Amino acid sequence: MASQPSQPAPLKGGKLALVAFALALGTFMMVLDTTIANVSLPTIAGNLGVSSDNSTWVVTAFAVANGIGVPLTGFLMGRFGVVRTFCVSVVLFTIASFLCGIAWSLPSLIAFRVLQGAVSGPMMPGSQALLISIFPSDKRSTALGIWSMTTLVAPIMGPILGGYISDNYHWSWIFLINVPFGIFVAIACWTGLKSRETPTRKLPIDTVGLCLLVLWVGSLQIMLDLGKNADWFNDPTIVVLSVIAAIGFVSWVIWEMTDAHPTVDLRLFAFRNFSIGNIAFALGYAVFFANTLILPLWLQTQLGYTATWAGLVAAPSGLVAVILTPFVARLSGKIDARILATVAFVSFAASYYLRSGYTTGASFWDFTLPLMVQGVAMSTFFLAMLTISLDGIPPERLPSATGISNFARIVAGSFAASIITTAWDRREALHQSRLAETIGSGTPLQMAMAQLQKMGLNQAQAAAAVTRQMVGQAYLLASTDLFRLSAWLSAGLIVLVWLARRPSGGGAAHAAAD
């Protein structure tokens, strides 16, 4: 192809280190903002004088806009160039973060979060494509290792950092903290990469495909975020949103598959490894994200952990991943990526199964040890999945492929968040009713009530104490049920991974080098 001869040489030395660090930091910032506000919603709601239910739009607005922006990455980078698109995205993200930090009301914050989510779409796929391009062909697995490490550690760091800022400073610093880092990333990347701009093509804008994408992704994300509080399909609004999302999705797929210049290149799914790799990637990430969400939620609502300490429980898993990832990246060019994926899913399954043995009296370290096993999985999961799914993709289609891959993962995460919280509450209700039937009003209850009254509680206080214990045990049982299910789902994904062909060496790395 015409673009092949002009392919620039890899970067070297200090320049390579600086640009790689800046690209990784850009990814870290963007992923961090998907989770950092979650634990701070009560604080934001109280400060802005709105209900907690209304404050969830702060998260929903970002998710909807980002879900629409990510799959457009391939089109934008083909039209304007990878470097220009990424750097402009970082600059706009930094401006949007500043505006979120100075928001004066909930509507203004939601509007700025929509802007932040929309402009950040190309940041993750862009950083991934650029990291692959600046490393030598024999070191590109290291590039993917750096990218995967930041992408997995950021969701864990989000609640820790968000909780700490909310507990000790004003919530606006959750967003303002992005400003100095965003300026550094934009300057470092533009200075180091502007001479490496990719060829551009004056493609027509696929207006119909874009409108259909906005319609079905927006409807789907809003349905997933509001479904739980609206009692799902018992609410007419959720039913309407579901129908719009389904019809819009089918129409969009038909249009994109038949249009000469589609906004999103769905023809990439003709590659076997791309299809299988992305399905396994999305499902594995969904299970991981669900468990990342449910454990801090249980710790905070039932066991009295603060937002900061609930986040710190997961910190060692990120540390293990950071330590192991460079070694895994070094080995990845020599080992079949399907074996690495198997290691990841076995480690995930072991971690979730160990969590199914939790008790309400477990110590901090009891909660932490299974998560350290998860760190092993985190060090291999992204690298293996990316190597499989990007195997054989031509270099010029790599931005589209990474955009679709990230989009699938984001949508899977949204489904996981909605499903896990609903399942958690419903399993708790089931266990509580069974515990109530077992205890009844017979001897066990009477003995407990009598013992509590001997300790100085009146009858109402004793009854409340028994009920509180029952609710706590019900949530424990609900949590362990879901941990056990997650273990079996992770084990089942091993079979799916082995349906893929063995990647030809470095997968994405070789695709970019060809």
C-alpha positions, -999 to +999 in steps of 0.1 A: +000+000+000+010+036-005+014+042+033+039+014+037+071+031+025+066+061+046+061+041+078+084+059+103+111+040+123+105+031+159+115+056+186+146+050+208+161+058+241+148+086+263+123+098+237+107+064+235+104+062+273+089+097+276+063+092+248+054+057+260+049+071+295+028+100+282+006+076+261+001+053+291-007+082+313-034+094+288-050+060+289-048+059+327-065+093+330-094+083+307-100+049+323-097+064+358-125+088+350-149+060+343-148+049+380-134+077+401-167+095+404-187+064+415-177+064+452-181+102+453-217+104+442-232+109+477-207+138+483-215+154+450-252+151+455-250+166+490-228+195+478-250+203+448-283+199+468-298+170+448-308+134+456-284+105+452-306+090+425-302+122+404-265+122+409-261+089+391-265+109+359-229+121+365-218+085+357-244+077+331-237+109+311-200+100+307-207+063+299-233+072+272-211+098+255-180+076+257-198+046+244-207+066+213-173+082+209-151+050+211-163+032+180-158+064+159-121+062+165-112+044+133-131+069+111-117+100+129-081+087+127-085+077+091-098+112+082-075+134+105-046+111+114-038+091+145-015+116+162-037+146+156-069+128+167-053+116+199-037+149+208-068+169+201-088+144+221-065+148+251-067+186+249-105+186+248-106+160+276-084+183+297-107+213+291-138+192+298-122+180+331-116+216+341-152+225+333-165+195+354-143+207+383-159+242+382-195+230+376-220+251+396-250+228+394-260+192+386-272+201+350-239+219+342-219+190+356-239+165+336-234+186+304-197+188+310-195+150+317-212+144+283-185+165+267-158+147+286-171+113+276-176+122+240-141+138+234-123+110+253-135+083+229-102+081+208-079+083+238-078+045+246-077+031+211-053+060+200-028+054+228-029+016+220-023+021+183+005+047+189+023+026+215+024-003+190+038+020+163+066+036+183+082+003+196+105-019+175+087-050+162+104-073+187+093-051+216+057-044+207+045-070+232+061-047+258+040-018+244+008-039+248+019-048+283+023-012+293-011-004+278-029-033+294-013-026+328-026+010+329-060-001+316-064-027+343-049-008+373-069+024+366-103+010+374-089-002+407-072+031+415-104+050+407-123+042+438-092+046+460-084+080+447-120+091+444-127+080+480-096+097+494-103+130+476-140+129+487-130+121+523-103+147+526-108+174+499-135+190+477-151+166+452-142+189+423-105+178+426-117+144+412-118+162+378-093+191+383-065+166+390-066+157+353-056+192+342-019+192+348-015+156+336-036+163+305-014+193+296+018+172+300+004+143+279-007+166+251+026+184+249+048+153+252+028+134+226+025+162+201+062+171+204+073+135+201+049+122+175+039+151+152+065+140+126+049+105+126+014+115+115-004+087+096-018+092+060-053+107+059-082+100+036-110+124+027-138+099+034-174+111+034-191+112+067-215+083+072-243+104+086-270+077+088-246+052+105-235+079+130-271+088+138-281+051+143-250+046+165-260+076+187-296+063+189-290+027+199-259+032+221-276+061+239-308+042+245-289+011+256-267+029+281-296+049+296-316+017+299-288-001+316-281+027+341-317+034+350-331-001+348-324-012+384-341+018+401-370+016+376-376-022+383-365-030+348-391-042+323-420-033+347-413+003+338-427+014+303-397+038+299-372+009+301-393-012+277-393+017+251-356+023+255-349-015+250-370-016+219-353+015+204-319+000+213-327-033+197-342-019+165-315+007+163-287-019+167-301-042+140-306-012+116-271+000+123-254-033+117-273-037+083-263-002+073-227-004+083-222-038+065-236-024+033-223+012+032-193+019+011-177+041+038-190+029+071-183+049+103-174+016+121-157-012+101-178-042+112-162-063+084-133-069+107-154-096+124-147-117+093-113-123+109-118-154+131-094-144+158-109-109+160-144-123+165-135-150+191-109-128+208-133-099+213-161-121+226-138-137+252-123-103+259-157-086+265-171-115+286-139-118+307-138-081+313-175-081+322-170-107+349-139-088+361-157-054+362-187-069+380-165-082+407-145-050+409-178-033+415-196-057+439-168-062+465-163-025+474-201-021+474-205-050+499-176-037+521-190-002+523-227-009+527-225-040+550-191-042+567-185-005+576-155+001+553-150+037+542-146+044+504-108+048+509-104+015+528-127-004+504-105+008+476-073-002+494-085-038+497-080-041+459-047-021+458-024-052+462-039-068+431-029-038+411+006-040+426+010-077+417-001-068+381+024-040+378+052-062+390+044-092+368+034-074+336+069-066+323+079-103+328+048-115+310+053-090+282+089-104+277+076-139+275+046-132+253+065-133+221+077-168+229+045-184+244+012-191+226-012-163+236-039-189+242-018-203+270-014-169+285-052-164+282-057-197+300-034-186+328-055-154+331-088-172+333-076-199+357-063-172+379-095-152+377-115-184+385-092-192+415-096-156+428-133-156+426-136-191+441-115-180+471-138-151+476-167-174+478-153-184+512-155-149+527-173-144+560-186-112+577-158-115+602-130-117+576-100-094+582-085-069+558-059-094+547-085-122+542-102-099+516-069-089+501-052-124+495-077-136+468-073-103+450-035-108+449-043-140+429-064-118+406-033-097+401-017-126+383-047-127+359-045-090+353-009-092+342-018-117+314-054-110+305-053-078+284-020-087+267-033-122+257-067-110+246-052-082+225-027-105+209-054-129+199-080-104+187-056-082+167-038-111+151-036-106+113-053-072+113-036-050+086-019-019+100-042+006+083-072-011+099-057-013+134-073+020+147-108+007+137-100-027+153-088-012+186-119+011+186-143-017+182-125-038+208-126-011+234-162-003+225-172-040+230-155-040+264-172-008+275-206-021+266-199-054+283-189-035+314-221-015+314-241-047+311-221-063+339-226-033+363-264-034+358-267-071+360-245-077+391-261-050+412-296-063+404-286-099+409-270-090+442-301-073+456-324-101+444-302-129+458-301-110+491-339-109+492-341-146+484-316-155+512-332-132+537-367-148+531-351-182+536-334-172+568-366-156+581-384-189+574-357-209+592-356-187+622-394-181+622-408-172+656-396-204+673-369-214+697-338-200+679-353-165+677-366-166+713-332-176+725-314-149+706-339-123+718-336-134+754-298-133+752-298-098+738-323-085+764-300-099+791-273-076+776-295-046+782-314-042+750-352-037+750-374-059+729-375-035+699-337-031+700-332-069+702-355-075+673-336-048+653-303-064+661-315-099+650-329-084+617-296-066+611-276-098+615-300-116+592-296-089+565-259-090+568-258-127+564-282-125+534-259-101+517-229-123+525-246-153+509-256-132+479-220-121+475-206-156+478-232-169+453-220-144+427-183-150+434-189-187+428-208-181+396-180-158+384-155-185+390-174-210+368-179-184+341-142-176+340-134-213+338-159-217+309-142-190+289-110-211+286-128-233+261-138-202+240-102-190+238-090-223+223-114-220+194-091-193+181-062-200+158-027-197+173-016-161+168+013-157+144+040-147+168+033-113+183-002-108+170-009-071+169+028-064+170+034-083+138+003-068+122+017-034+128+051-043+116+041-060+083 
